[in-house]
């Protein structure tokens, strides 16, 4: 009789364990759980039981020990399907098959100013224009590795102008303006570091990073044809060496509330600002737009020439006629009109 009781008891116990390890009733609706970093297997098992995904946390932990599992579980937000087996749950946690975060996506074209960026991000509902502009003007509280290299000074219109790399970005939905700015700064840092021997090349130019990025931004706003970037860079260097005013239209356009299709002579000298290269010699205080990597590379390695002038052709190509003397330049101006 005792033997029979023991057999019945063992069978009942076995059935209890077997039943407790079976999947819960299946359901169409996923159950979302969040596993925080550092959460142990016991706490994960409890979380699964509390959310109705397993029947018994003790049996689940015992199964993990038997299978030598649990050490590779990844933190994150999971959508779990009720009715999944232990092995299916384990596989999901091991692979980190978490819920994909909702993302925001935006593209910043090459040559954009921070004002244009702010307008675009505000139009897309991604950022508050005023908060964004305040950040790029002050440059405070940023965590980017590039932060220590950013220019400062009252003459700067926007401190971060030229340092937010033009690119297509994806960030988590809900990212703050600071998140966006830091990500764009990091992209600039990454791209600069990706240029072979960047530090050595910069040192060879004798320029500071801000001067280099300023020249790159001038090239970006002046040049359409890639083949001319290094030539125009050379012209800028030549004029700087001769203490000639750069007289670059794009620096005046930068100062206008609304850029004009064509600047008048009165425009070129009416805006009193250190950015106005018709009034002030040398480089502007900082960049006037976000330069492409091609413009940065051109600024690093300008093409040597004796050119001091260039004028845009009026044939729609966006290309330029270059000249060594003012007399040649005047001739090119007449030629460009044809």
N, C-alpha and C positions, 0 to 999 in steps of 0.2 A: 504493500500500500504506500509506504514511504517512497519507494522508487518511483511509483506512478505519479505521486505528487511532485517529486523533483523533476520528472520528465515534463509534466504539464507546465510546471513553473518555468523551466528552461525554454520551452516552446513559446510560452506567453511572453517571456522576456525577449526572446529572439524576434518574435513578431512585433513587439513594441519598438525595438531598435530599427528593424527593417522598415516599419511603417513611418517612423520618425525621420528616416533618411530619404524617403521618397519625395518627389517634387510636390509643391503645393498645387492646388487646382489652377489650371491655366486660365489666363484672361487676356483679352485683346489690349487693354490699356496698360502701357508701361508704367512702372513705378520708378520715380526719380530719387536717387539717394546721393549724398555727398560724402565722400571719404576725405577727410582732412589729412594733410601731410603728417606723417608720424603715427597714424592710427594703427594699433596692433591688431593681430588676427582675432583675438577675443572680442575686441570692440567692434570689429567689422562683422563678425558673426552675430553679435547682439543686434547690430543695425539691420542686418538682413532679416533676422527674426522679427524685430519690431515692425518692419515694413511688409511683413507677410510674404517674404520671398523664400524663406526656408521654414521648416516646422520647428527645428530644435537647434539652437546655437551650439550646445555641447556636442551633439553628434557631428555638426559641421566642423568644429575645431578638431575633434578626434579624427575625422576623415582627412583633414589637412595634414595632421601629424603622420598618419598612416601612409599618405601619398607623398610626404616630404614637400608639401606645397605651402604657400602663404608668404614666403620670403620675397617674392617678386611682385606682390600686389602693388598697384600704382594708385596714387591719390587722384582725385578728380570727381567730376559729376557724371554719374552713370544713369542711363535708362535701362532698367532691368525688366525682363518679361516674366511675369508669374508663370510658373510651370517649368522653368528651366531646371536642369539637373545640376547636381553639385559640380560635375566636370565642366558644364557649360558656364556656370558662374565663375569657376576658377579661371577658365580660359579667358573670359572677358576681363577679369581683374588683372590677370597677368599681362595681357596685351595692352592694357590702358585704353580700352575702347570707350573713351569718354564722350560725352555730348560735345559736339563741335560748337565752339563759342560763336555767337552771332558777330559778324564782322562789318566794319564800315570800309568802304573803298573809295579812294579819290586819287586824281591825277593832277600833279602840278607841272605845267609845261615849262620848258627851258626858257629862261629870260623873264619869268614872272617876277614882279616885285612883291614884297610882303603885303602891300595893300591889295594887289590882285589876288593873292592867296587868301587873304582874310575875306574878301568879297565872295570868292568861290566856295570856301568852306561854309560861310554863313548861308549862302544860297542853297547849299545841299543839306543844311540843317545839321552839319557836323560840328561846328564850333561857333561860339559867340564872337562876333567880329571885334568888339571892343576889348574883350578879355585877351583874345589872340594878339591884337596889336599892342596891348599893354605889355604882354610878355616879350614880344620881339623888340619892343622899344627899350625896356629896362634890362631884359636878360637875367633877371633875378630868380633864384630858387630852382635853377635848372640842374639836372643830374647828369647830363651828357658829358662824356670824356672830353669833348671839344670845348666845354665851357671855359676852361682856363685860358684858352687861346683866343677868345673873342675880344674884339676891340672895345674900347670905352672912350667916353669923352662927350662933351656937350655939343660938339659940332656934328655928331652922327644923327641923322634923321631917324633911323631905326638901327639899333645896335646889332640885330641879327640879320639885317639885310645882306643877302648874298651867301648866307651860311645854311639856308634851308634847302636841301638838295632837291632839284626838280625830278620827280619820279612818280610812279604809281605805288600807292601805299595801301596796305591792309592792316587795320588795327581792330581790337575788340570793340564792339559796340559799347558806348558809354565811356570811351576814353576821353579824358579831359584835354583842354587846350594845352596844358603842360605836357601831357603824354604825347600829343601830336608833335609839338615843337621839339621835344627831346628825341623822338624817333627820327625826325627829319635832320636834326643835328648829327645824330649817330650815323645816318646814311652819308652825310658829307664827310665825316671822319673816316668811315669805312672806304669811301671812294678815293679820298686823298691817299690813304695808306695803301691802297691798291695800285697806285702809280709806282712803277719801278724806280727805286732810288729817289723817292720824293724829297726827303730831307736834304740829300746831297744836291739835288737840282735846285731846290729853293735857296740853299746856302750860296750856290754859285751865282744866282741872280742878284744877290745882295739885298733882296727885298724881305720885308716882314710878311707873315702870312696874310695880314690884312691888305697890304699893298698888292700882293699877288692876286688875291681874290677880287680886289677892286679892278685891276687891269683885266682879269678874266671876265668880269661883268661888263666892262666897256666893250670888249671883243664880242661878247654874246649879243649885246644890243646893236652893234654896228654891222655884224657880219651875217650873211645868209649862206654864202657858198663856203663849204668846209675848207676848200683848198686855199682860201684867203685868210683863214684865221691866223696863221703864223706870220703872214705878211703884215697884216694889220697890227699884230703884236709888235713886230719889228718897228713899224712906224711910231707907235706909242713910245717905245723905248728910245728911238732916235730923237723924238721931240723933247722927251724928258731930259736927255743928256745935253741938249742944246738950250735948255731952259726956255723952250718955246711953250706957249699955252697950247694945251691939247685941242681946244676948240671942237669938242665932240658934241654934236647935237643931242645925243641921248642923255647927256647929263642935265641939259635944260628940260627936256621932256620929263625927266624924273621929278623935277620940281613943280611941274604944273599939276593942278587939280585934275585936269582932264587932258591927256596927251593930244597934240594936234597932228593932223596928217602931214602938214607942212609948216615948218617954223619960219617966221618972218625975222628980218634982221633986228627989228625992235624987240622981239621975244628973246633973242640971244643975249642981249645986254640989259634987259629990264629986270631980270630976277637976280637980286643980290644975295648970293649964297656961295659958300665955299665949294659947293657941288658944281657951280657954274664954271665950266672950264673955258668959257669965253672971257670971263672976268678975272679968274684966278689961275695962276700958274701951278704946275704940279698936279698930283692926283687929287681927286675928291677925298673927303675924310674916310669914306668907306665905299663898299660896292653899291651899285645902283639897281641890281637885279640878281637873280639866281643863275649863275653861270653853269653851263653844261661841262661835263668832264673834258670835252674836246677843247673848250675855251681855256680851261685851267691848264691843260697840257700845252696849248699854244703860248700861254703866258709864261710857262716854265721854259719853253724852248722856242723863242721867237726866231723868225727867219731873218738872217742878216741881209741888209740892203742899205741903200742910200736914200730910200724913199722918206719923204717928210709930209707928203700930202696924199689924199685920196678923195675921190668924188664918186658918188653912186651913178651908175649908168641908168638912163631913163628908158631902157628897153624891157623892163620888167624882170630881168634876170636876177636883180639884186647884187650883181657883181660891181666891182669898182675899177676905176682908172687910177693908176698910181703915178706920182710925179716926184722928182728929186728937187725941183726948184719951184718957186712960186709962179714963174713965167710958164713953166710946163703945166702947172696946176690950172692956171687960167685957161690955157688952151684945152685942157681936158674938160673943164667945165663947159666950154662951148661945144666940144665934141659930144659930151654926154647928152646934150639937148637934142641931138639929131636922131 
